[in-house]
Amino acid sequence: MRTEHVITAKGFCRADIETVLDRAAALEAAETSAIDRHPDAVLALLFFEPSTRTRMSFDTAIKRLGGTSIEMGSVEGSSIAKGESLADTVRVVAGYADAIVLRHPSQGAAKMASEFVDVPVINAGDGAGHHPTQTLLDLYTIRKHVGLDDLTIGIMGDLKYGRTVHSLAIALTQFEATQHFISPESLAIPAGVRYDLEEAGASITDHRTLLDILPELDLLYVTRIQRERFPDESEYRAVAGEYGIDLDTLASAADHLRIMHPLPRVDEIDPAVDETDHAIYFEQAHNGIPVRMALLDQVL
């Protein structure tokens, strides 16, 4: 990687991405539970927000590399509850670990934390900001199924608060991808992200309904409407459940269409879709292990 910290997808060039994805493919092909490349490594998992897939896959990844992980536990059971600042927390933890994985509800938290420590900080989600390691596993999954060049992708749901969307859209500018954003007007992609995409020369189009573009898509990336990000409950209720897919929705989709979702889902994908060839979101989640192994191998 060109930098030791992994904060946003804007820090990736195409060569960075392909290096991690190629390494992940090699690790996956090895079909071994323990690679043992970093037997003395200690990875600190600092999660100030709930997490299942990201936390557990990082934990699994470092252990398969031969290292170990430490966690601070719940926020309520840590010194954060006593009023300790994030800067002081990461300074202390940097003395215990070789790298820090940080998830925090405040946008920009990972960037700020990286300025106080001399070990790599990996952003595992900063509020409505970015989630670059999710993007790497997303790109790995896309490459395996439909390829990253000559790609027509629809990104649907909460594009305003969805950090996975922001990171993925930015990373896709490194490839020959046409991006279609499908959302209610109130959840459209933020102006700052749109500016970055336009500056990078991205091909982007906005839609209010999926059926306008569905037959043309190679891949559909679905996100949930994130209740916890809304400052106003009434704003959430106005759009909740508006963007969902079921078997009837997919009647006009191409046979090769693949559907991804960063999970967890609520009601935006009917469980009946799980049994179709379109659905690859559980494989997508499993890909977090080889991809995060590859990334940790790089930064360590």
C-alpha positions as a Markdown table, in Angstrom:
| # | Residue | x | y | z |
|---|---|---|---|---|
| 1 | Met | 0.0 | 0.0 | 0.0 |
| 2 | Arg | 1.2 | 3.6 | -0.6 |
| 3 | Thr | 0.3 | 4.6 | 2.9 |
| 4 | Glu | 0.5 | 2.6 | 6.1 |
| 5 | His | -3.0 | 3.8 | 7.2 |
| 6 | Val | -6.2 | 2.7 | 5.4 |
| 7 | Ile | -8.6 | 5.5 | 5.9 |
| 8 | Thr | -10.7 | 6.0 | 2.7 |
| 9 | Ala | -11.0 | 4.4 | -0.7 |
| 10 | Lys | -9.5 | 7.6 | -2.1 |
| 11 | Gly | -6.2 | 6.3 | -0.8 |
| 12 | Phe | -6.3 | 3.4 | -3.3 |
| 13 | Cys | -5.0 | 3.4 | -6.8 |
| 14 | Arg | -5.8 | 0.5 | -9.2 |
| 15 | Ala | -2.4 | -1.1 | -8.5 |
| 16 | Asp | -3.1 | -1.0 | -4.7 |
| 17 | Ile | -6.5 | -2.7 | -5.2 |
| 18 | Glu | -5.2 | -5.4 | -7.6 |
| 19 | Thr | -2.3 | -6.2 | -5.3 |
| 20 | Val | -4.7 | -6.9 | -2.4 |
| 21 | Leu | -7.2 | -8.8 | -4.5 |
| 22 | Asp | -4.5 | -10.9 | -6.1 |
| 23 | Arg | -3.1 | -11.7 | -2.7 |
| 24 | Ala | -6.6 | -12.5 | -1.4 |
| 25 | Ala | -7.1 | -14.9 | -4.3 |
| 26 | Ala | -3.8 | -16.7 | -3.5 |
| 27 | Leu | -4.7 | -17.0 | 0.2 |
| 28 | Glu | -8.2 | -18.3 | -0.7 |
| 29 | Ala | -6.7 | -20.8 | -3.1 |
| 30 | Ala | -4.3 | -22.1 | -0.5 |
| 31 | Glu | -7.3 | -23.6 | 1.4 |
| 32 | Thr | -5.5 | -23.5 | 4.7 |
| 33 | Ser | -6.9 | -22.2 | 8.0 |
| 34 | Ala | -3.5 | -20.9 | 9.2 |
| 35 | Ile | -0.9 | -19.1 | 7.1 |
| 36 | Asp | 1.3 | -18.1 | 10.1 |
| 37 | Arg | 3.1 | -15.3 | 8.3 |
| 38 | His | 2.8 | -12.9 | 11.3 |
| 39 | Pro | 3.2 | -15.1 | 14.4 |
| 40 | Asp | 4.0 | -12.2 | 16.7 |
| 41 | Ala | 1.5 | -9.7 | 15.4 |
| 42 | Val | -1.1 | -8.2 | 17.7 |
| 43 | Leu | -4.2 | -6.5 | 16.2 |
| 44 | Ala | -6.3 | -4.1 | 18.3 |
| 45 | Leu | -10.0 | -4.1 | 17.6 |
| 46 | Leu | -11.6 | -0.8 | 18.7 |
| 47 | Phe | -15.3 | -0.9 | 17.9 |
| 48 | Phe | -17.4 | 2.0 | 19.2 |
| 49 | Glu | -20.3 | 0.8 | 17.2 |
| 50 | Pro | -22.0 | -2.6 | 16.8 |
| 51 | Ser | -20.4 | -5.0 | 14.3 |
| 52 | Thr | -20.6 | -8.7 | 13.5 |
| 53 | Arg | -19.0 | -9.4 | 10.1 |
| 54 | Thr | -16.2 | -6.7 | 10.2 |
| 55 | Arg | -15.1 | -7.4 | 13.7 |
| 56 | Met | -15.2 | -11.2 | 13.4 |
| 57 | Ser | -13.6 | -11.4 | 10.0 |
| 58 | Phe | -10.7 | -9.2 | 11.2 |
| 59 | Asp | -10.3 | -11.4 | 14.3 |
| 60 | Thr | -10.3 | -14.5 | 12.1 |
| 61 | Ala | -7.9 | -12.9 | 9.6 |
| 62 | Ile | -5.2 | -12.0 | 12.1 |
| 63 | Lys | -5.4 | -15.5 | 13.7 |
| 64 | Arg | -5.1 | -17.2 | 10.4 |
| 65 | Leu | -2.0 | -15.1 | 9.8 |
| 66 | Gly | -0.6 | -16.5 | 13.1 |
| 67 | Gly | -1.2 | -13.4 | 15.2 |
| 68 | Thr | -3.7 | -12.5 | 17.9 |
| 69 | Ser | -6.2 | -9.8 | 18.6 |
| 70 | Ile | -7.1 | -7.7 | 21.6 |
| 71 | Glu | -10.4 | -5.8 | 22.2 |
| 72 | Met | -11.5 | -3.0 | 24.5 |
| 73 | Gly | -14.9 | -4.7 | 25.0 |
| 74 | Ser | -18.0 | -2.5 | 25.3 |
| 75 | Val | -17.7 | 1.2 | 25.4 |
| 76 | Glu | -19.6 | 1.2 | 28.7 |
| 77 | Gly | -16.9 | -1.1 | 30.2 |
| 78 | Ser | -13.9 | 0.9 | 29.0 |
| 79 | Ser | -12.3 | 4.2 | 30.0 |
| 80 | Ile | -14.4 | 5.9 | 27.3 |
| 81 | Ala | -17.2 | 5.8 | 29.9 |
| 82 | Lys | -15.0 | 7.8 | 32.2 |
| 83 | Gly | -14.6 | 10.5 | 29.6 |
| 84 | Glu | -11.3 | 9.5 | 28.0 |
| 85 | Ser | -10.8 | 11.0 | 24.5 |
| 86 | Leu | -10.4 | 8.9 | 21.4 |
| 87 | Ala | -6.9 | 10.5 | 20.9 |
| 88 | Asp | -5.8 | 9.3 | 24.3 |
| 89 | Thr | -7.4 | 5.8 | 23.8 |
| 90 | Val | -5.6 | 5.2 | 20.6 |
| 91 | Arg | -2.3 | 6.5 | 22.0 |
| 92 | Val | -2.5 | 3.9 | 24.8 |
| 93 | Val | -3.6 | 1.1 | 22.6 |
| 94 | Ala | -0.9 | 1.8 | 20.0 |
| 95 | Gly | 1.6 | 0.7 | 22.7 |
| 96 | Tyr | -0.1 | -2.7 | 22.9 |
| 97 | Ala | -0.6 | -3.5 | 19.3 |
| 98 | Asp | 1.0 | -3.6 | 15.8 |
| 99 | Ala | -2.1 | -2.2 | 14.1 |
| 100 | Ile | -5.5 | -0.8 | 15.1 |
| 101 | Val | -8.8 | -1.5 | 13.5 |
| 102 | Leu | -11.2 | 1.3 | 14.4 |
| 103 | Arg | -15.0 | 1.7 | 14.0 |
| 104 | His | -16.5 | 4.9 | 15.3 |
| 105 | Pro | -19.8 | 6.7 | 14.9 |
| 106 | Ser | -18.1 | 10.1 | 14.1 |
| 107 | Gln | -17.1 | 10.8 | 10.5 |
| 108 | Gly | -13.4 | 11.5 | 10.3 |
| 109 | Ala | -12.6 | 9.6 | 13.5 |
| 110 | Ala | -10.2 | 7.2 | 11.8 |
| 111 | Lys | -8.3 | 10.1 | 10.1 |
| 112 | Met | -8.0 | 11.9 | 13.4 |
| 113 | Ala | -6.8 | 8.8 | 15.3 |
| 114 | Ser | -4.1 | 8.1 | 12.7 |
| 115 | Glu | -2.5 | 11.5 | 13.5 |
| 116 | Phe | -1.8 | 10.4 | 17.1 |
| 117 | Val | -0.2 | 7.0 | 16.6 |
| 118 | Asp | 2.8 | 5.4 | 14.8 |
| 119 | Val | 1.1 | 2.1 | 14.0 |
| 120 | Pro | -1.3 | 1.5 | 11.0 |
| 121 | Val | -4.9 | 2.6 | 11.6 |
| 122 | Ile | -7.5 | 0.7 | 9.5 |
| 123 | Asn | -10.9 | 2.4 | 9.2 |
| 124 | Ala | -13.7 | -0.1 | 9.8 |
| 125 | Gly | -16.4 | 2.5 | 9.3 |
| 126 | Asp | -16.5 | 6.1 | 10.5 |
| 127 | Gly | -20.2 | 7.2 | 10.8 |
| 128 | Ala | -21.5 | 8.1 | 7.4 |
| 129 | Gly | -18.0 | 8.5 | 6.0 |
| 130 | His | -16.1 | 5.5 | 4.5 |
| 131 | His | -15.6 | 1.8 | 4.9 |
| 132 | Pro | -12.6 | 1.0 | 2.8 |
| 133 | Thr | -12.0 | -2.7 | 3.8 |
| 134 | Gln | -15.7 | -3.5 | 2.9 |
| 135 | Thr | -15.0 | -1.9 | -0.4 |
| 136 | Leu | -12.0 | -4.3 | -1.0 |
| 137 | Leu | -14.0 | -7.4 | -0.3 |
| 138 | Asp | -16.8 | -5.9 | -2.5 |
| 139 | Leu | -14.4 | -5.4 | -5.4 |
| 140 | Tyr | -13.0 | -9.0 | -4.8 |
| 141 | Thr | -16.5 | -10.4 | -5.1 |
| 142 | Ile | -17.4 | -8.3 | -8.1 |
| 143 | Arg | -14.2 | -9.3 | -9.9 |
| 144 | Lys | -14.9 | -13.0 | -9.3 |
| 145 | His | -18.4 | -12.9 | -10.7 |
| 146 | Val | -18.7 | -10.2 | -13.4 |
| 147 | Gly | -15.4 | -8.4 | -13.7 |
| 148 | Leu | -14.4 | -4.9 | -12.7 |
| 149 | Asp | -14.0 | -3.4 | -16.2 |
| 150 | Asp | -16.9 | -2.9 | -18.7 |
| 151 | Leu | -19.2 | -3.1 | -15.6 |
| 152 | Thr | -22.7 | -1.6 | -15.3 |
| 153 | Ile | -23.6 | -1.4 | -11.7 |
| 154 | Gly | -26.7 | -0.2 | -9.9 |
| 155 | Ile | -26.3 | 1.0 | -6.3 |
| 156 | Met | -29.6 | 1.3 | -4.5 |
| 157 | Gly | -31.0 | 2.4 | -1.2 |
| 158 | Asp | -29.4 | 4.7 | 1.4 |
| 159 | Leu | -26.8 | 6.5 | -0.6 |
| 160 | Lys | -26.7 | 9.5 | 1.8 |
| 161 | Tyr | -25.6 | 7.8 | 5.0 |
| 162 | Gly | -24.3 | 4.5 | 3.5 |
| 163 | Arg | -20.5 | 4.6 | 4.0 |
| 164 | Thr | -20.1 | 1.3 | 2.1 |
| 165 | Val | -21.6 | 3.1 | -1.0 |
| 166 | His | -19.3 | 6.1 | -0.7 |
| 167 | Ser | -16.2 | 3.9 | -0.6 |
| 168 | Leu | -17.3 | 1.6 | -3.3 |
| 169 | Ala | -18.3 | 4.4 | -5.7 |
| 170 | Ile | -15.0 | 6.1 | -5.3 |
| 171 | Ala | -13.0 | 2.9 | -5.8 |
| 172 | Leu | -14.9 | 2.0 | -8.9 |
| 173 | Thr | -13.5 | 5.1 | -10.6 |
| 174 | Gln | -10.2 | 3.2 | -10.9 |
| 175 | Phe | -12.0 | 0.8 | -13.4 |
| 176 | Glu | -14.2 | 1.0 | -16.5 |
| 177 | Ala | -17.5 | 1.1 | -14.6 |
| 178 | Thr | -20.8 | 2.8 | -15.3 |
| 179 | Gln | -22.6 | 3.6 | -12.0 |
| 180 | His | -26.3 | 4.1 | -11.6 |
| 181 | Phe | -27.5 | 5.5 | -8.3 |
| 182 | Ile | -31.0 | 4.5 | -7.3 |
| 183 | Ser | -32.5 | 6.2 | -4.3 |
| 184 | Pro | -35.2 | 8.6 | -3.1 |
| 185 | Glu | -34.2 | 12.2 | -3.5 |
| 186 | Ser | -33.8 | 12.6 | 0.3 |
| 187 | Leu | -31.2 | 9.8 | 0.3 |
| 188 | Ala | -29.2 | 10.8 | -2.7 |
| 189 | Ile | -25.4 | 10.5 | -2.8 |
| 190 | Pro | -23.9 | 13.4 | -0.8 |
| 191 | Ala | -22.6 | 16.4 | -2.7 |
| 192 | Gly | -19.0 | 15.9 | -1.5 |
| 193 | Val | -18.9 | 12.3 | -2.7 |
| 194 | Arg | -20.5 | 13.4 | -6.0 |
| 195 | Tyr | -17.9 | 16.0 | -6.5 |
| 196 | Asp | -15.1 | 13.5 | -5.9 |
| 197 | Leu | -16.7 | 11.1 | -8.5 |
| 198 | Glu | -17.1 | 13.9 | -11.1 |
| 199 | Glu | -13.5 | 15.0 | -10.5 |
| 200 | Ala | -12.4 | 11.4 | -11.2 |
| 201 | Gly | -14.4 | 11.3 | -14.4 |
| 202 | Ala | -16.9 | 8.7 | -13.2 |
| 203 | Ser | -19.9 | 7.8 | -15.4 |
| 204 | Ile | -22.8 | 8.3 | -13.0 |
| 205 | Thr | -26.6 | 8.6 | -13.5 |
| 206 | Asp | -29.4 | 9.1 | -10.9 |
| 207 | His | -32.7 | 7.1 | -10.9 |
| 208 | Arg | -35.6 | 7.2 | -8.6 |
| 209 | Thr | -36.8 | 3.6 | -9.4 |
| 210 | Leu | -34.9 | 0.4 | -10.0 |
| 211 | Leu | -37.1 | -0.8 | -12.9 |
| 212 | Asp | -35.8 | 2.1 | -15.0 |
| 213 | Ile | -32.4 | 0.6 | -15.2 |
| 214 | Leu | -32.6 | -3.0 | -14.0 |
| 215 | Pro | -32.5 | -4.9 | -17.4 |
| 216 | Glu | -29.1 | -3.2 | -18.2 |
| 217 | Leu | -27.3 | -4.1 | -14.9 |
| 218 | Asp | -24.6 | -6.6 | -14.5 |
| 219 | Leu | -24.6 | -6.1 | -10.8 |
| 220 | Leu | -27.0 | -4.6 | -8.2 |
| 221 | Tyr | -25.6 | -3.4 | -4.9 |
| 222 | Val | -28.4 | -3.1 | -2.4 |
| 223 | Thr | -28.2 | -1.2 | 1.0 |
| 224 | Arg | -30.6 | -1.0 | 3.9 |
| 225 | Ile | -32.2 | 2.2 | 5.0 |
| 226 | Gln | -30.0 | 2.9 | 8.0 |
| 227 | Arg | -32.4 | 4.0 | 10.8 |
| 228 | Glu | -29.5 | 4.8 | 13.2 |
| 229 | Arg | -28.1 | 7.4 | 10.8 |
| 230 | Phe | -31.3 | 9.5 | 10.6 |
| 231 | Pro | -31.4 | 12.6 | 12.8 |
| 232 | Asp | -35.2 | 12.6 | 12.5 |
| 233 | Glu | -37.4 | 9.5 | 13.0 |
| 234 | Ser | -40.1 | 10.9 | 10.7 |
| 235 | Glu | -37.5 | 11.2 | 7.9 |
| 236 | Tyr | -36.7 | 7.5 | 8.3 |
| 237 | Arg | -40.4 | 6.4 | 8.3 |
| 238 | Ala | -41.0 | 8.3 | 5.1 |
| 239 | Val | -38.6 | 6.2 | 3.1 |
| 240 | Ala | -38.3 | 2.9 | 5.1 |
| 241 | Gly | -39.3 | -0.1 | 3.0 |
| 242 | Glu | -39.6 | 2.0 | -0.2 |
| 243 | Tyr | -36.7 | 0.3 | -2.0 |
| 244 | Gly | -36.8 | -3.5 | -1.9 |
| 245 | Ile | -36.6 | -6.4 | -4.3 |
| 246 | Asp | -38.4 | -9.8 | -4.6 |
| 247 | Leu | -38.8 | -12.4 | -7.2 |
| 248 | Asp | -41.3 | -10.4 | -9.1 |
| 249 | Thr | -39.0 | -7.4 | -9.2 |
| 250 | Leu | -36.3 | -9.6 | -10.8 |
| 251 | Ala | -38.5 | -10.7 | -13.7 |
| 252 | Ser | -36.9 | -8.2 | -16.0 |
| 253 | Ala | -33.3 | -8.7 | -14.8 |
| 254 | Ala | -30.6 | -10.3 | -17.0 |
| 255 | Asp | -29.8 | -13.9 | -16.2 |
| 256 | His | -26.2 | -12.9 | -15.3 |
| 257 | Leu | -27.3 | -10.2 | -12.9 |
| 258 | Arg | -25.6 | -10.6 | -9.5 |
| 259 | Ile | -27.0 | -9.0 | -6.3 |
| 260 | Met | -24.8 | -7.9 | -3.4 |
| 261 | His | -25.5 | -6.4 | 0.0 |
| 262 | Pro | -23.1 | -5.4 | 2.7 |
| 263 | Leu | -25.5 | -6.8 | 5.4 |
| 264 | Pro | -27.3 | -6.7 | 7.7 |
| 265 | Arg | -30.5 | -6.6 | 5.7 |
| 266 | Val | -33.9 | -5.8 | 7.1 |
| 267 | Asp | -36.6 | -6.0 | 4.5 |
| 268 | Glu | -34.9 | -4.7 | 1.4 |
| 269 | Ile | -34.3 | -8.2 | -0.1 |
| 270 | Asp | -36.9 | -10.9 | 0.1 |
| 271 | Pro | -35.5 | -14.2 | 1.5 |
| 272 | Ala | -36.8 | -16.0 | -1.5 |
| 273 | Val | -34.1 | -14.2 | -3.6 |
| 274 | Asp | -31.5 | -16.1 | -1.5 |
| 275 | Glu | -32.2 | -19.3 | -3.5 |
| 276 | Thr | -31.6 | -17.7 | -6.9 |
| 277 | Asp | -28.3 | -17.6 | -8.8 |
| 278 | His | -28.5 | -13.8 | -8.6 |
| 279 | Ala | -27.8 | -13.7 | -4.8 |
| 280 | Ile | -24.1 | -13.6 | -3.8 |
| 281 | Tyr | -24.3 | -11.5 | -0.6 |
| 282 | Phe | -23.4 | -14.3 | 1.8 |
| 283 | Glu | -20.4 | -15.3 | -0.3 |
| 284 | Gln | -19.6 | -11.6 | -0.3 |
| 285 | Ala | -19.5 | -11.6 | 3.6 |
| 286 | His | -17.3 | -14.7 | 3.6 |
| 287 | Asn | -14.8 | -13.0 | 1.3 |
| 288 | Gly | -14.0 | -10.6 | 4.1 |
| 289 | Ile | -11.6 | -13.2 | 5.5 |
| 290 | Pro | -9.1 | -13.7 | 2.6 |
| 291 | Val | -9.4 | -10.0 | 1.7 |
| 292 | Arg | -8.7 | -8.8 | 5.2 |
| 293 | Met | -5.9 | -11.3 | 5.6 |
| 294 | Ala | -4.3 | -9.9 | 2.4 |
| 295 | Leu | -4.7 | -6.3 | 3.6 |
| 296 | Leu | -3.2 | -7.1 | 7.1 |
| 297 | Asp | -0.4 | -8.9 | 5.4 |
| 298 | Gln | 0.4 | -5.7 | 3.5 |
| 299 | Val | 0.1 | -3.2 | 6.3 |
| 300 | Leu | 2.1 | -5.4 | 8.8 |
